[in-house]
Amino acid sequence: MSASYWNQVLADGLTVPEDRPLGDLTAELTRMLGDPDPGRRDEIALLTLTAWIERGVYDDLLVGLGDGMSEGLRVGLEAPGTDDVFRRSCSALVLARCLERANAHGLVGQPTILDWGDRLATWLLREQDLRSLVEGKGWAHAVARGADAIGALGGSPHLGAAELTVLLDVLADRVLAEPLPGQPPLDHGELDRLAIATLQLLRRDLLPLTVLEPWVNRVASAATEAMAAPAGQDPFPRWNNAEGFLRALYVQLALTSRPPAVRADLVLVVVDALRRTNHAFLG
């Protein structure tokens, strides 16, 4: 449909049009999630799908919509650097909204939630297009949006301590992943979004310090190992991700208005890790 059609939908307060089947409208919006034009992608497709999910338009169709979004995570995955990153990134964001709606209203069963989670985690660890703001095309931000979706997934009552532990490891693996040559660093808020997702997992109050302490130390070890790189090798690209994540996690734990039960002990663990990873800068 033309842009004027969707602009009218926006002007009508995103009321669902009655002149076309919802399935046809959804299929078109889904295709638009991969449009390199941010006006069509962000200001029409993302805005409309998010509003309709939040209003319950898809409550009876949420499984199908989420399945479609999880399929979108695979589009062009083997070819980083193309416009397909927008489809993957936006699919993750819409899947996060599906998960939030499902969590709040009990709309999706455990097998489907676990399937979405498996596809989401697999994609996030395989994603190699780390671009944030793409000139002339808007935000790709795949890692940041993937973190948002992991955080939403962690809020599902269908996930217990074992599943949340797996998600913690997924977040750490993403932080510590070696990017392909030429890919930009995670310096556009991705590490903060990964820390926010971690806090969402912690708020379930199912993860004990016996799990969290070695997990923090694993990230810290990556930072200290990076700084021990041979002379002539730049240690900071590897150090920055691990160290930046620990700092972001400390901020979340220290300043959140909804702390997890383990906060007091975990803050001490994170501070101790930061002492080790910042020893060269503690004059």
C-alpha positions in Angstrom: 0.0 0.0 0.0 1.1 3.6 -0.5 2.5 5.7 2.2 -0.6 7.8 2.2 -2.6 4.8 3.3 -0.5 4.2 6.4 -0.2 8.0 7.1 -4.0 8.0 7.3 -3.9 5.0 9.7 -1.5 7.1 11.8 -3.8 10.1 11.6 -6.7 8.0 12.7 -4.9 7.1 16.0 -3.7 3.7 14.7 -7.2 2.3 14.6 -7.1 -1.0 12.8 -8.5 -0.4 9.2 -11.6 -2.4 8.3 -11.0 -2.3 4.5 -8.4 -5.1 4.6 -7.9 -8.3 6.5 -5.7 -8.0 9.6 -3.4 -10.8 8.2 -2.7 -8.8 5.0 -2.0 -5.6 7.0 0.4 -7.6 9.3 2.2 -9.1 6.4 2.8 -5.7 4.8 3.9 -4.2 8.1 6.3 -7.2 8.6 7.9 -6.6 5.2 8.3 -2.9 6.1 10.4 -3.9 9.1 13.2 -4.5 6.7 12.7 -1.2 4.8 15.9 0.9 4.7 13.7 4.0 4.8 13.3 4.8 8.6 10.1 6.6 7.9 8.4 3.5 6.7 10.3 1.1 9.0 10.3 3.0 12.4 7.5 5.5 12.1 5.0 3.3 10.5 5.7 -0.5 10.8 7.3 -0.5 14.3 5.0 2.1 15.7 1.9 0.3 14.4 2.8 -3.2 15.3 3.8 -2.1 18.8 0.6 -0.2 19.4 -1.6 -3.0 18.1 0.2 -5.5 20.4 -0.2 -3.3 23.4 -3.9 -2.7 22.6 -4.5 -6.5 22.4 -5.3 -6.6 18.7 -3.1 -9.7 18.4 -4.0 -11.4 21.6 -5.6 -14.3 19.8 -2.9 -14.3 17.2 0.2 -13.6 19.3 1.8 -17.0 18.8 1.7 -16.6 15.0 3.0 -13.0 15.2 5.8 -14.1 17.5 6.7 -17.0 15.3 6.9 -14.6 12.3 9.2 -12.3 14.2 11.5 -15.1 15.3 11.7 -16.2 11.6 12.7 -12.6 10.8 15.8 -13.0 13.0 17.3 -15.3 10.3 16.9 -13.0 7.4 20.3 -12.2 5.9 22.2 -13.4 9.0 25.1 -14.8 7.0 25.7 -11.5 5.2 26.5 -8.7 7.7 26.6 -5.2 6.4 23.5 -5.3 4.3 20.1 -3.7 4.9 18.8 -7.0 6.1 20.0 -6.0 9.6 17.0 -3.8 9.9 14.6 -6.7 9.5 16.5 -8.7 12.1 16.8 -5.9 14.6 13.2 -4.8 14.3 12.0 -8.4 14.5 13.8 -8.6 17.8 12.1 -5.5 19.0 8.6 -6.6 18.0 9.3 -10.0 19.6 10.1 -8.2 22.8 6.7 -6.6 22.7 5.1 -9.9 22.1 6.9 -11.4 25.1 5.9 -8.5 27.3 2.2 -8.9 26.3 2.4 -12.7 26.8 4.0 -12.3 30.2 1.4 -9.8 31.4 -1.7 -11.7 30.3 -0.6 -15.4 30.1 -1.3 -15.6 26.4 1.5 -18.0 25.3 2.4 -21.5 26.6 5.8 -22.6 27.8 6.8 -24.6 24.6 6.3 -21.5 22.4 8.1 -19.2 24.9 11.1 -21.6 25.0 11.1 -21.9 21.2 11.2 -18.1 20.9 13.9 -17.9 23.5 16.0 -20.5 21.7 15.7 -18.7 18.4 16.4 -15.3 20.0 19.5 -16.5 21.9 20.9 -18.2 18.8 20.4 -15.1 16.7 21.9 -12.7 19.2 25.1 -14.8 19.5 25.4 -15.2 15.8 24.7 -11.6 14.9 27.8 -9.9 13.4 26.4 -6.6 12.2 27.2 -4.3 15.1 26.3 -1.0 13.4 24.3 1.4 15.5 23.1 4.5 13.6 23.4 3.9 9.8 23.8 7.1 7.9 20.6 8.0 6.0 18.8 4.8 7.1 18.4 5.2 10.9 19.1 2.8 13.7 20.1 -0.8 13.2 21.2 -1.4 16.8 20.8 -5.2 16.6 22.7 -6.0 19.8 20.8 -3.4 21.9 17.4 -4.5 20.7 18.4 -8.1 21.1 19.3 -7.3 24.7 15.9 -5.7 25.2 14.2 -8.9 23.9 16.3 -11.1 26.2 15.2 -8.9 29.1 11.6 -9.3 28.1 12.1 -13.1 27.8 13.6 -13.2 31.3 10.3 -11.8 32.6 8.4 -14.9 31.5 6.9 -17.0 34.4 7.6 -20.0 32.2 11.4 -19.6 32.8 13.0 -20.9 36.0 16.4 -20.6 37.5 18.0 -23.0 34.9 16.7 -21.0 32.0 17.6 -17.7 33.5 21.2 -19.0 34.0 21.4 -19.9 30.4 20.3 -16.3 29.5 22.9 -14.9 31.7 25.5 -16.8 29.8 24.1 -15.6 26.5 24.5 -12.0 27.7 28.0 -12.6 28.8 28.9 -14.4 25.6 27.5 -11.5 23.6 29.6 -9.0 25.6 32.8 -11.1 25.2 32.3 -12.1 21.5 35.1 -11.2 19.1 33.6 -9.0 16.4 34.5 -9.5 12.7 37.2 -7.3 11.4 35.8 -3.9 10.5 32.8 -4.1 12.8 32.3 -1.1 15.1 32.7 -1.4 18.9 29.7 -1.6 21.2 29.8 2.1 22.1 26.3 3.3 21.4 24.5 2.2 24.5 24.6 -1.6 23.8 26.5 -2.4 26.9 24.0 -0.4 29.0 21.1 -2.3 27.4 22.8 -5.6 28.1 23.2 -4.5 31.7 19.5 -3.6 31.9 18.6 -7.0 30.5 20.8 -8.6 33.2 18.9 -6.6 35.9 15.6 -7.8 34.5 16.8 -11.4 34.9 18.0 -10.7 38.5 14.6 -9.2 39.4 13.1 -12.6 39.2 15.0 -13.4 42.4 15.7 -16.9 41.3 19.5 -16.6 40.8 21.7 -17.1 43.8 25.1 -15.5 44.4 26.7 -18.9 43.9 25.7 -18.6 40.2 26.2 -14.8 39.9 29.7 -14.5 41.4 31.5 -16.8 39.0 29.5 -15.2 36.2 30.8 -11.8 37.1 34.3 -13.1 37.5 34.2 -14.6 34.1 33.5 -11.2 32.5 36.2 -9.6 34.7 38.7 -12.2 33.8 38.2 -11.4 30.1 39.1 -7.8 30.9 42.2 -8.6 32.9 43.4 -11.0 30.2 42.9 -8.4 27.5 45.1 -6.0 29.4 47.8 -8.6 29.5 48.1 -8.6 25.7 51.6 -8.8 24.3 53.4 -5.5 23.6 52.4 -3.9 20.4 48.9 -5.4 20.5 46.0 -3.0 21.4 44.2 -4.5 24.4 41.4 -1.9 24.6 38.9 -3.3 22.0 38.6 -6.5 24.1 38.9 -4.7 27.4 36.3 -2.1 26.6 33.4 -4.4 26.2 34.0 -6.4 29.4 34.9 -3.4 31.5 32.1 -1.3 30.1 29.6 -3.9 30.8 30.7 -4.3 34.4 30.5 -0.5 34.9 27.0 -0.4 33.4 25.9 -3.3 35.6 27.2 -1.5 38.7 25.2 1.6 37.7 22.1 -0.5 37.3 22.5 -2.2 40.6 23.4 0.9 42.5 20.7 3.2 41.1 17.7 1.1 40.3 14.5 1.8 42.2 13.5 -1.9 41.9 16.6 -3.8 43.2 16.8 -7.6 43.2 17.0 -9.3 46.5 20.7 -10.2 45.9 21.7 -6.6 45.2 23.7 -5.9 48.4 26.0 -8.9 48.0 26.2 -8.7 44.2 27.3 -5.0 44.3 30.3 -6.1 46.5 31.2 -8.8 43.9 31.0 -6.3 41.1 33.0 -3.6 42.9 35.7 -6.2 43.7 35.7 -7.1 40.0 36.0 -3.5 39.0 39.0 -3.0 41.4 40.8 -5.8 39.5 39.9 -4.6 36.0 40.8 -1.0 36.8 43.9 -1.4 39.0 46.0 0.5 36.5 43.7 3.5 36.8 43.3 3.6 40.6 46.0 6.1 41.5 
